[in-house]
Amino acid sequence: MKQVLIRYAVALVLLVVLGWQKSSAQIRLTGMVTDADTRTGLPSVSIWNKRSGMGTVSSESGRYYIEALPGDTIEFSMLSYVRTQITAPGISGTRNVEMKRQIFGLQGVNIRGRIYKNDSMAIRDEYEKYFGYKRPGALDVLKTLPSNPITALSYLIPSKARKRKEAFGEQLKYWEEEKHIDYRYNPELVQRMTKLESPELDSFMLHYRPSYNFLLSASDYDLMLFIKQAFEKYQKQQGILPKDTTPSQ
């Protein structure tokens, strides 16, 4: 029993020392991620510290915040944009990042589906430890304790890094679901069925946006029927006599 307590004490001291050393050298990097052409903020950009494996996602306005050590490589990635990397400076500060759109060539709608699936799989592979991350429980502590008491002890102590990892995993899942909705429920399809033009089209799509769970099992016909029924509701609200827009099978 005494030996176990000693091992715990040593592990705790090491954790405190290592944590203090890291925090003393850490910097805070903040800024705005924007489209290089439009200069507008980009939401849901995945931002990843390649050394620490920690990450975050840009806000609705494109702002981000991430911690790093001087010299760390910070990578910014988003579907349909070229991946961008920056090197963390020696002191905390502001670093704005511009991202350029990828040019895929003129191959029509098919290229959209192929690129979306490839990018989605690539992001899944790269961030698998976040998508598949589970909070360590009591069984993990008991299994790890005999061979690695430091790791076991870290499971019991609340950690900012662990909380960030859990939050990042949840953000990635949320934004992946949002991108899936955007891919299927796209302006081209909705405009073709409703004949609406922006900004009315944008307002309609936002108000009648389908859920991720619905799209998981919905066929293309189910989605078109959903849009038709939503458009009929929209026309009634606007006092417009609905037209027959039943999708053909």
Rosetta blueprint (number, residue, H / E / L):
1 M L
2 K H
3 Q H
4 V H
5 L H
6 I H
7 R H
8 Y H
9 A H
10 V H
11 A H
12 L H
13 V H
14 L H
15 L H
16 V H
17 V H
18 L H
19 G H
20 W H
21 Q H
22 K H
23 S H
24 S H
25 A H
26 Q L
27 I E
28 R E
29 L E
30 T E
31 G E
32 M E
33 V E
34 T E
35 D E
36 A L
37 D L
38 T L
39 R L
40 T L
41 G E
42 L L
43 P L
44 S L
45 V L
46 S E
47 I E
48 W E
49 N E
50 K L
51 R L
52 S L
53 G L
54 M L
55 G E
56 T E
57 V E
58 S L
59 S L
60 E L
61 S L
62 G L
63 R E
64 Y E
65 Y E
66 I E
67 E E
68 A E
69 L L
70 P L
71 G L
72 D L
73 T E
74 I E
75 E E
76 F E
77 S E
78 M L
79 L L
80 S L
81 Y E
82 V L
83 R L
84 T E
85 Q E
86 I E
87 T E
88 A L
89 P L
90 G L
91 I L
92 S L
93 G E
94 T E
95 R L
96 N L
97 V E
98 E E
99 M E
100 K L
101 R E
102 Q L
103 I L
104 F L
105 G L
106 L L
107 Q L
108 G H
109 V H
110 N H
111 I H
112 R H
113 G H
114 R H
115 I H
116 Y H
117 K H
118 N H
119 D H
120 S H
121 M H
122 A H
123 I H
124 R H
125 D H
126 E H
127 Y L
128 E H
129 K H
130 Y H
131 F H
132 G L
133 Y L
134 K L
135 R L
136 P L
137 G L
138 A H
139 L H
140 D H
141 V H
142 L H
143 K H
144 T H
145 L L
146 P L
147 S L
148 N L
149 P H
150 I H
151 T H
152 A H
153 L H
154 S H
155 Y H
156 L H
157 I L
158 P L
159 S L
160 K H
161 A H
162 R H
163 K H
164 R H
165 K H
166 E H
167 A H
168 F H
169 G H
170 E H
171 Q H
172 L H
173 K H
174 Y H
175 W H
176 E H
177 E H
178 E H
179 K H
180 H H
181 I H
182 D H
183 Y H
184 R H
185 Y L
186 N L
187 P H
188 E H
189 L H
190 V H
191 Q H
192 R H
193 M H
194 T H
195 K L
196 L L
197 E L
198 S L
199 P L
200 E H
201 L H
202 D H
203 S H
204 F H
205 M H
206 L H
207 H H
208 Y L
209 R L
210 P L
211 S L
212 Y H
213 N H
214 F H
215 L H
216 L H
217 S H
218 A L
219 S L
220 D H
221 Y H
222 D H
223 L H
224 M H
225 L H
226 F H
227 I H
228 K H
229 Q H
230 A H
231 F H
232 E H
233 K H
234 Y H
235 Q H
236 K H
237 Q H
238 Q L
239 G L
240 I L
241 L L
242 P L
243 K L
244 D L
245 T L
246 T L
247 P L
248 S L
249 Q L
